[in-house]
């Protein structure tokens, strides 16, 4: 029996759908919380367009969502990608948590994350590379 990691993308507008598509091509089924096209189902992306994110647990990782107007559900996952989230989730100059959670702010971040996955093909090395490159970019701006 094969074990597939549960990958969840929390995203806004086009960014969430783009990230989910990218990860589904590389790693298999992905859960997308946020808007996205119906055609994503053909690519292995399960959508939750009406779910409202109430909280994020970056340690587990898990997403706490409201699916039906009051009942909260905790969606525990192996890997979590948060895209285009408007509030800072992590301390300054930190974009990765324990090789399980990544935060990408915009399309440029997604492109960078994609090149890290292209270079390594594995989660932990790719996220480590992503953190390193984002840190180097932030240091060059300071």
N, C-alpha and C positions, 0 to 999 in steps of 0.2 A: 504494500500500500504506500502510495506516495503522499508526502505532506506538502501542501501548497501554503505558503505564507499568506496571511490575510493582510492585504495592502489597502489602506484607506487614504483617499485624497480628499481634503477639505479645500474647496476652491471657490473663487468668485468668477463669474462670467466666463470668458473664453479661457482664462488661465487654468481653471480646474479641469475643464474638458481636455485641454492640451496636455496637461500633466498626466491625467489618467490614461489618455491614449498612448503617450510615450511609455509609461510604466507597463501597460497591458501588453504592448508589443514585446517588451523585454522579459517580463516576469510572469505573465499569465493574468488571471482574473483580478480586477481592481474594483473597489467600492468607491463611488464618487458621491460625496455629499455636497450638493450645490447644483446649479443649473448646468445643463449639457444637452446636446442633441440626442434624439432618439436613436440615431444611427450608431451611437457608441455601444449599444447592446451587442451589435454584431462583432465588435472587437473584444468582447470579454469584459466590458465595463458595466457594472450594476449601478444604476443611478438611484439616488434618493433626493429628487428635486424639491420636494415639499418639506423635507426635514430642516429644522432650525437648530443650529449649533448653540447649545447653552454653555458648554464648558469643554475644555481640552485638558486631559491628564497626560502630560508629556513624559511622566516617569513610567507609566504602565506599558505602552501608550494606549490611550482610549479617547473616544469622542463621546460626549454626552449630548444626545439629540432629543428634540421634542418632535415626535412624528405626527401626533394627532391632537394637538392642542391641550397639553397638560400632562400626559404620561411620558416621563423621561425614560430613555433607553441608553444604556452604556454599551457602546460598540467598541469592544476590545480588539486590538489588532497587533500584528507583528511589526508592521512598518507603517509610518504615518508621514504624509507630506502635506504641509499646510501652505497654500499658495494664495498670495494676494490678501492676506489677512490684515485688516486695518490697524489692529493694536499690536504693540510689541509683546511678543510671547516669551522671548528669551532675553537674558542680559545683553548689554551692548556688545557688539562684535562677536556674537555667538549665533550660529545658524544650524547647528547639529546637536542632538542630545543622544549620547550613548550608541551611536550608529544605527538608531532605530527611527529617529524623528528628524525631519529636515524642514526648514522654513525658507520659502522662496518668496520674495516680495513682488517681483514683476517678471516680464518676459525675458529680460536679460539674465535674471537668476535661473530661470528654467533652462535657457540655452546653456548656461554654464554647467548646471547640474546634468544636463543631457550629455555634454562632452565628457564629464567625469564618468558617467555610466559607460559611454562608448570606450573610454580608455581602459576601464577595469572590468566591467561586466558584473561586478559583485557589489552588494549594498555597502558593507562597512568600508572597504577601500574607496569606493566612490564618494561616500559621504565625508570621509576623512580628507580626501582631495578637495571636495567642495568647500569644507570649512577652511582649509589652508588657503585656497585661492580667494575666498571672500575676505579672509583676514588680511591677506596681502593687499587686496584692493582697498580695504578700509584704511590700512596703514599708509598707503600711498596718498590717500586724500587728506590725511591728518597733517 
